[in-house]
């Protein structure tokens, strides 16, 4: 056990009876809800308050992902050098500071597009460090046997926050202005920090400075570990293929609903909410299904078996035909979140604790680096073929991309392993 207080108690509410996990869950749930509010408030600040152009909006959005390309790999090495909770607290402090700067500048009449670009980059950097440290920190909070339950609860909470946050953000901005939404998010990061400070967790301490290798060598160790391991390698590649094809589809989704299908703009948000509803359902069933079928079989069944529903998206028509869009988004989302729960728990239990940060960022570097390319390709296909025809091509590619998981060892086992072979750890 890695805990300093009582072991997990088996009860109907499971890990929520466990003090350390309850605090982590509460802080993350509050922070995710605040971030979902910001997802609405931040672009409204740019559009309504500063009259930002479409190009400016693209730059602001890109800034949130740019840290993964610029610093993703060294971030994993840095995080593995220091206690993960300290890194998470530092990231929260940066998020609080940059979010508060926006309403402060607005009240002083000094807010500019340049500041929003800087805030987007700084907040994205803090999020990158927090999420990486968070993934590496969880195995110190709960026992290895409880990782599946922990990840399912956390994923489910994320989906609820993503579902409830945008309407809440809309209400807040309507009642009190967009900058107030950012103030609310800053407060949620304070709550997250307080929860982290109240936890009593014994982390595996990093190696002393005298025993460390260079940052370049540590980055190489993380990349080699992912590249050599037959499970981690195929999971990273398959996730990258998913991100490439799905973001090509997402680039056309709103355009398709408004201009091709003829859906009312007010209905688009509700239609897209099917993604989060599906994710919530996936988080609810993931642990139970994996326990019955096995983690490897569950991953393949839900990833591959739900993907053909994507073909309902280009079949969508206005009126009752919008149900096809809802099903085409909702069902694959169930499969994606079930797969995320399985893969996250596998990585946390399988990888050595001292490499978790680097393994996570190495995988994310591969998976997230392809997102802008997929989005640009989706837009180009839409312009060249027409939006509905492009979606036919892309959704077929989504389905074929899921088959990458059949390459390698996953198809031949019932459960993914929980411990790496000794020769891979050295």
Secondary structure, 3 states (H helix, E strand, C coil): CCECCCCCCCCCCHHHHCHHHHHHHHHHHHHHHHHHHHHHHHHHHHHHHCCCCHHHHHHHHHHHHHHHHHHHHHHHHHHCCCCHHHHHHHHHHHHHHHHHHHHHHHHCCCCCHHHHHHHHHHHHHHHHHHHHHHHHHHHHHCCHHHHHHHHHHHHHHHHHHHHHHHHHHHHHHHHHCHHHHHHHHHHHHHHHHHHHHHCCECCCCCCCHHHCCCHHHHHHHHHHHHHHCHHHHHHHHHHHHHHHHHHHHHHHHHHHHHHHHCCCHHHHHHHHCHHHHHHHHHHHHHHHHHHHHCHHHHHHHHHHHHHHHHHHCCCCCCHHHHHHHHHHHHHHHHHHHHHHHHHHHHHHHHCCHHHHHHHHHHHHHHHHHCHHHHHHHHHHHHHHHCHHHHHHHHHHHHHHHHHHHHCCCHHHCCCCCCCCCHHHHC
